């Protein structure tokens, strides 16, 4: 691996790390002032918990040779304790192994939004590593693990049998986390007190800004080096972000009569979610369209949520699940062969069988992540108490669980 490639991946790695404090600030700002520290702790603890689990068995489950050659799960002992990465293999294996930890950890952090303001922190510390092993690792194996017939290696079924196109984790990260966050929220039930407005909009915007930077590293680093693909996906990610901002502004302005800062932050993130699976496969103008459609779909999903009783506290299913579906479907119809992926959509000469392949991937991802997460949380709820009492929630999660507050007046 060339020095320039290593330098870029190291930079991208550092940028992705900023997504954790960024997400903590975004989610913390969206909640009431009595729950902000607890939310930040859930997000930041996701990184520590995931790293330990992933190094011990996670990387083998995701990238290891498929057990039984079925393409369902990798060999958990293949990369145990990262012994494989003690020496330079000349291909940047050690660096990419570290990069994959962040993919897994940010997925867990997104799921935490479904527990905002009502889950016991000790219960979260148990839930998070189990979710990595039982939900994230299988789906990540399906999507990320390549086959190598010459070496007798069998990878994940979505990537190698279904031939799913997912550039940087629209299925394994965003749809997975979106459906899982929704399932966790359903098991926990509604919060005792639901605030419909963020308590700290400036904090939310700073968090979104750090996520912008991290996302450029997330998608740009997936290019694998300092190359034209990295240039291209950073550009399309930016364009989708901008399309999301504009679309959400227009929807709020004309349907609710007033645009909001919270809406602009939400639209920008939905746009980046939408472009993640297709950043290498669409034209620049199509990238703007992806962002606008993803943000519009998220707006619709959030509006629909208000009419139901499910307390998806921070809209993870709408912003990550629904927007991820939009991006996955977009490549089926609007991918262009002139883009780096050379993946033509149906409207540009691609094969119609792309439609059923992508739909199978979407349905299987959503179904598995929702059912497995719901089952995990339900079983845990029968073993010990998952959520706070109503009195503890009203008193404030920060004060009740952590004996500290974000603001002196709370």
N, C-alpha and C positions, 0 to 999 in steps of 0.2 A: 504494500500500500504506500503510495507516494506521500511525502511529507505534507504537501498542500492539502491532500485529502484528510489526513489525520488532523491537521490544524482546523479544518472546517468542521469535522465531526466533533472535535473537542469544543469548539465554539458553539455548535448547535446543542451539544449536551448541556453546556452551561446555560444556554437560553431556555431550554426545556425545564431545567431546575427552577427557573423563576416562575414557572406556572404554578408551583405549589404555594408559595406565599401569595401569588396573584389570585389564585382560586380561593384561598383562605380569606383574603380581603373582600373579594367579590361576594362570596357567600355570607361572610360575616356582616357586610354592609346591608345585605338584603333582609337580614333578620332583625328582630327587636334588639335593643341594647342590652338586654339581660341574658342573651344567648350567644353573643358574638364570639366570646372567647372559647366556648365549648365547640362551636362550629369550626373555628380556626384550629383547635387541637385535633379534631377529627380529621381534617384535611392533612395537617402536617404529620400526624401519627401514621397516616396511610403510607407515607414514604418509608418510614422506619420499619414498620411491620412487613411491608411487601418485600423490601430488600432482603430481609433475613429469610423469609419463606422462599423467595425466588432463587436465591443463591443455593439453598440446601437441595431443593428438588424442582423448583418452578421452571428453570430454564430447560431442564430435561423434558418436563411435561410439555413444554411449548415447542422446542426446537429439536428434541431428540427423535431418533428413529421410531416410527409409529409402532406401537405394541400390536402384535398380531397382523401387521401390514394392513390394518383396516382404515388408517387415516383418522382415527378418533382421538388418540392421546399418545403423547410421546413417552419414551422410556425415562422414568423419573431419575434413574441412577446414572444416566449417560453423562451429565455435566454436574454431578453432585459436588457441592462445596467449591465449585468453580476451579477444580484442580486442572481442568483443561486449559485454563487461561493464565497459568503461571509463566508461560513463555510466549514470545512473539511468534505467531504463525505466519507473519508476513502479509496477512489479509485484514488486519485490524480486528481480529476476533475478540480480543479482550475489551476493546473500546465498544464494539457493538453489543457485547454481552452486558456492559454497564448501561448502554442506551436502552436495551430491552427492559431493564428494571424500571426505568422511568415510564415506559409505556404501560406496564402493569400497574404501577403505583398511581398514576393519574387516573386510571380507570376506577380504582378503589376510591380515590378521593371524590370522584364524581358521584359514586353511589352513596356516599355519606350524606348528600343533600336530601335523600329520602328519609333520613332520620333526624333532620334538623329540629332542635329544640325539645326533643322528647325521649331520646334514647340514652340509657345509662352508658357512661363512657367505658366502664369495665366490660359491658356487653359488646360494645363496638370493638374493643380490643380482641375479643374472641371471634366475633363475626368476620372481621376483615381478613385474617389469614385463611379462614375456611372458605370465604368467597373466592379468594385468589386461586386456591387449589381446586375447588369444585366447579366454579363458573368461569373465571377468566381463562385459566390455563387450557381447558379443552377447546374453547372457541378460538383462542389465539393459535393453538396448534392447527386447527382446521384452516385458518386464514394465512398464517405466516410461514409455516414449515414447508420448505421445498423438498421435492423428491430428487434423488440422484441415482438413477438406475444403474449406472456404471459402478457405483460404490455399494449398491444394494440397500440404499436408504429410501424409505417410504415416508412422504410428508403428509400434510393434512389434506383431507378429502375436498374441501372447498377450493383450495388453491390448485390442486393437481388433477382432480377428477372432474370437478364442476367447472374449473377454469374461471373462477371468480376474479374480477378485476377490482381490487381494493388497494389503492396506492399506500395509504398510511393509517389504516385502522378504522374506517367508517363502520365496519361491522364489529370487529373484536373490541374496540374501545367505545365508540359512541353509541351505537345501537345497543350493545351489551350493557353498558352503564345506564343508559336511559331506561331500558326495560327493567333492569335490576333495581334501580332507584325507585321506580314505580311500585314494584313488588314489595320492597321493604316498607315503603310508606303505607301500603295497604295492610300489611300485617300489624304495624305499629298503631294504626288508626290516626285520627285527626288530633292536632294539637289542642290543648285546652283553650288557648287564646291564639287566634290567627290574625296577624297584622297583614294588611293588604298593601302596605307601602314600605319600602326599605327605610331603615332607621338612619342610614348614613350614606347618602348618595356620593359625596366625594370619595369616601373609602371604596365604594363600589367601582367608581371610575378608575381609580388608581389600580385596583385589582384587575380590571379589564385590560388596562394598558400593559401590565406585566404579562397577561395571557396573550396579548397580541404578539409581543416579542417572543414568548415561548413557542407560540404556534409556528412562527417562521423557522425556528430551530427544529420543531417537531416534523414539519413537512420537508423542510430543506435538508435536514439530516438524513431523512429516509432515502434521499437520492444516493446516499452511499459515498459521497466524496465531493470535492470542489470541481463540479462539472456543469455542463449546460442544463442537465436535468434539475440540478439544485437552483440554478438561475430561474428556470421556467416555473417551477412549482412555488417559489417564493413570490414571483410576480402574480400567478393566478390566485394564490392565497390572499394577497393584498387586495386584488380586484374583487374577490368574493366578499371579503370583509366590508369593503366600501359599498358593494351592492346590498349587503344586509342592512347597513346603516340607513341607506336611502329608502329601501323598501319599508322598513319598520317605521321610519319617520312619516312616510306618506300614509301608511295605514292608520297610525295613531292620529295624524292631523285631520284626515278626512272622515274617519269613522268615529273617533272619540273627541274630535275638535281641539285636542291639545297634544302636542308631542312632548315626550318626557326623556330625561337623561337615562333613566332606567331602561326605557324602551330602546334607545340607541345602543346601549351596551348589550342588551339582549339580542338585538338584530345583528350586531357585528359578530357576536360569538356564533349565532346560528348560521351566519354566512360562512364562517370558517369551518364549522362542522360539515356543512354541505359540500365544500370543496375538497375536504380531506380524502375521500376515496377516489376522486377524479382529477386531482390537481395536475396530473401528467397527461391527461387524455382529452382535454377540451381546449378550445380556442380562448384567447383573452376576452372577447366579448361574451362568450358562453360562460366564462368564469364569473362575470358580473351577473349574468342571468341566474347561475346556480345560487349565488349569494342572495339574490332578490327572492327567488322561489323558496329557498330554505328558510329565510327570515319570515316570509309570508306564511309558510306552513306552520312555523313555530308560533306566530301570532294567532293563527286560527286555533291551534291546539291549546294554547294558554287560555284563550277566550272560552273554549269548550270546557276546559277544566273547571272554570268558575261555576258552571252549571251543575257540576257533580260534587260528590262529597269526598272524593279521594284527595287527600292532602299531600300532593306531590310538592312539597314545601318550596323548592327552589326551581321548579319547572325543568328538571333534568330530562324527563321523558319528552317534553315538547321541544326543548332546545337541542338535545343531543339525539334522542331516539327518532323523532319525526324528521328533523333536519338531516340526519344521517340517511334515512330512507330516501329523501329527495335526492341527495347526492348520488346514492347508489343507483337509483333509477335513471338519473340524468345521463350517466355515461352510456347506458343501454341505447338511448335514442340520439344523443347529441355528441358522442365521442367522434373525434376527427382523426383520420389516419396521418395527417400532417403534424399532429402534436407528438411529443417525444414517445408516448406509449404506443403509437401506431395502432390505436384501438378504435376502429371505425364503429360508430353507432348505427342503429337500424336506419335512421334517416339519412345517413351518409354512406350507404353501401354495405353496412355490417349485416351479419347473419341474424335472422329473426330469432334463432334459438338463444340469443343473448338474453331475451326477455325472460324466458322460463328459468334460465340458470340464475339470473340475478334475483328473481322472486323466490326461488327455493332457498338461496342463501339468506335473504332477508327474513323469511318466515322461520327458518330453522334457528337463526341467531336469536330472534325475538322470543320465540317459543321456549328455547332451552334456557336462556338467561332469566326469563320471567319465572318459569316453573321451578327451576333449580333454586333461584334466590328465594322465592316464596316458601318453598319447602324447607330450606335451610333456616330462614327466620322463624317459621312456624314451629319447627322442632325445637329451636333454641328457646322460644317463648314458653314451651311446655317444660323445659328443664330448669329455667330460672327467669327472673323478672327482667324484661328487656327495657321497659320504659318507666319513666318517672311517674309518680302520682300527680294528680291534678294540682294539689297544693304545692308540690315541689316545682312544677312547671311555672305556676303563677308567681312563685317567689323568685324565679329566675334560675336557669340551669347553671349559669356561671357561679352564682353565690352558693347554690345548693350542692353542686358536685365538686367544685374546684376551690371554693372559699376565696374567690377573687372576682373583681368586677372590672369591666373595660372603662367605665366612667365613674367618677366619684359620686355622682348624683343618682346612680342606679342601685 
